[in-house]
Amino acid sequence: MIRIVTDSTCDLPAEVIAKYGIRVVPLYINIGDKGYLDGVEITREEFYRNLPTYPVHPTTAASSPEKYRKVYDELAREGATQVLSIHISSALSAVIDTARVAAQETKSVPVTVFDSRQLSLGTGFLVETAAKLAAQGKTMGEIVKALNDQIKRSHVFAALDTLEFLKRSGRMNGMIAAMGTLLQLKPILTMFDGKAGAERVRTRERATQRLLEMLHDVGNVERIAIVHTHSPERVAELRKQAAHLLPDGEILSMDITPIIGAHIGPGAVGFAIVGKSKG
């Protein structure tokens, strides 16, 4: 029996995590001198509501290898014969390194650590696919092959409302941040196959239009969700403007983890997409 482990950046709904018995290891959000377990000790709503007014900008940190090793050992006791541990892109976080250390130290069960090369629901959709295939009795090799295929079809892109929080978090050159504030530039951040990219447009309207162009360019979709940093109004606006490009049925909308939100700030909105296989 293969069991799936991930981290709290995956943004999967609680019901999906419960349905497949996925184990989620939370990261830490440090606010001032206090550390909070992401999704456990602080809600996303609370975090985004207070983010603009925190006197010291929040920082983030991975859990220790011991935390991962404890989860792997618990799954072994529950009958797991293998563990697949899927995490946020190594280009964005050191979580994968922590999981690899834990995997090497785990003696109770073989652990395969997998770099999603994505973030948010780009990772989450991979985790869900792995859990479904494991439930069907697929082998580790079959699951990893399917995930590598899905990575090539996975896109996450979002329009930020401001450059201010990238500036505060130290994730960008201060001069560019100042210029962006001066000109009211609206950055669009992209993630595909482990590579982060950025575009800058002039207005919120143009940013929304660019998101729609990107959605159109992906073509037919297998999975899609709206991702945002607690921005229900912008979600409603984007859902309305993208209606002609969205598949029928309910479209999942999820708050992005504060681990990412600390850097991109409130008011961001975009899409996590898995394109349909052309095979």
Sequence and secondary structure as in RCSB ss.txt:
>XXXX:A:sequence
MIRIVTDSTCDLPAEVIAKYGIRVVPLYINIGDKGYLDGVEITREEFYRNLPTYPVHPTTAASSPEKYRKVYDEL
AREGATQVLSIHISSALSAVIDTARVAAQETKSVPVTVFDSRQLSLGTGFLVETAAKLAAQGKTMGEIVKALNDQ
IKRSHVFAALDTLEFLKRSGRMNGMIAAMGTLLQLKPILTMFDGKAGAERVRTRERATQRLLEMLHDVGNVERIA
IVHTHSPERVAELRKQAAHLLPDGEILSMDITPIIGAHIGPGAVGFAIVGKSKG
>XXXX:A:secstr
 EEEEEEGGG   HHHHHHHT EEE  EEEETTEEEEBTTTB HHHHHHHGGG SS  EEE   HHHHHHHHHHH
HHTT SEEEEEES TTT SHHHHHHHHHHH  SS EEEEE S  HHHHHHHHHHHHHHHHTT  HHHHHHHHHHH
HTTEEEEEE S SHHHHHHT S HHHHHHHHHHT EEEEEEETTEEEEEEESSHHHHHHHHHHHHHHH SEEEEE
EEESS HHHHHHHHHHTGGGS SS  EEEE  HHHHHHH TT EEEEEEE    
